[in-house]
Amino acid sequence: MNIRTKVKLSFSIIIAMLLFLGFISAIITYQIKENSNFRESIAAILLMQEGMNDIIRESTQSTEIAKLEQLHTKFVAFEKNFEVMRETLSSHKNSLLASVVMLNIREDKTIQNYLNELYTNEHRIELMYDEIFKLAREKLDYITIFNALYPEENRARLEIQEHILKTNRIDQIKALSDLRYYSKETLYQHGNEATLQKWLVPINLLIDLTHKENNVIAENLRQYREIVSIIADKAIKIEQTKAIENKTILEASKVLESNKNVSVSLEETLSKLSSGFIDQMRFIQLFVGIVTILFIIFLAIKVSRNVSLTMDEVEAKIEEGLQEVNALNHEIEDTQKEVLFTMGAIGESRSRETGNHVRRVAEYSKMLALHYGLDEEEAEMLKLASPMHDIGKIAIPDAVLNKPGRFDEEERKIMDTHAMKGYEMLQHSQRPLLKMAAIVAKEHHERYDGKGYPDKKSGEDIHIYGRITALADVFDALGSARVYKPAWEDEKIFALFKEERGKQFDPKLIDIFFEHLDEFLEIREKMKD
């Protein structure tokens, strides 16, 4: 077997080992994800049961039938969601990848027992709620009757009190005092049969004391006794219902506490099951990794002894290749720059601009960017992007673009579209340089005072690339002669710039321009048309 065949075979073995490592890693990742999903499902079940318990508590405190019905609807929704979650946990199946090397952790008997306990507790909560809902409805019915009867009881008691106080008899007044005392005890404090009987004693006594002297009062007392029997019955039933409700709430709290304990046990069991499996997989992973590394070292030694090409020759060829790549990269960069300048010049040439206009604008833009505070790399990119500021002019009809006189209103609208057209040509590129060029093309005719186009942006809402290019473009355009106009004198340009500071142009950029005026004039002189 020659060296080439050995190398091929060795690389095949290495690839197989790496694939096996990848397989083990996938299994570990799946296991971690599976455990996480399972924990989330358990947490969701516990959260639902806590929500059910809260609804039970709220139902016992509800004072309105409508609110009670809303809580009932909410509880039914919890029940449905719980069943869906339970079905999801029950129907889960391992993927083929996982089933090859491990069992479904949800099929573990201990975990199944804990899940069954959760399901049983949920069923107990549902039964408790059904009882609570029934009791709450009854309680509200009792309260409704109680509230309707209480004013009648109060009126009758006050009427009896008025008559008895007029008699000025000590025995009747004392019985009246007991009546008033036990009415409060029965209706608002104890609400039981024993207290009711204590309330009836002074009523019966007053009936006996008054029936011979004042039959009207006695009759009123008898009617009052009938009202008392009814309203006290409702008060007693309300208290009995509250007692049952409190007991049920206590039981529900115990169920919830039981669920929390089950959750902790589930978490511990799950961690033990998955931890053991993951430790085993990682051991296999480590073992295979070490074997793979040792095999690669062995292969490297064997290859180094048999390959005729020396390391010096290899390094020489690598160096030669790197030089060729670097040269090619420089050539590509230069070509990109030339293409951008050429494309920018195409836009200018259609409107009869001079050839070096875009190059001067590029240099002015870079200088402004550096003095403004942009870093060297960003300033250089702006230098390359700014020549594209008028690329949209290639989409303007010649009849408008090269009209010798002033534009009418319609022609001006057409001409002004070149900013947006340039943006639309460049905006879809994913290259940072062309993205920058798209911004420049769109915003170089915006004005600092908001009177520019196409979006009428103002101030620093205009991108700094647009603000810089606008100043560089106007400076060069005014100072250059065209077939349709002579070049402006410098003093006239400077006067305009001072006038338009904070209006057409960014005031900070105008200040930078005048602070470094000699540098701008030097560039203009070096790059004359």
Disulfide bonds with the S-S distance in Angstrom:
none
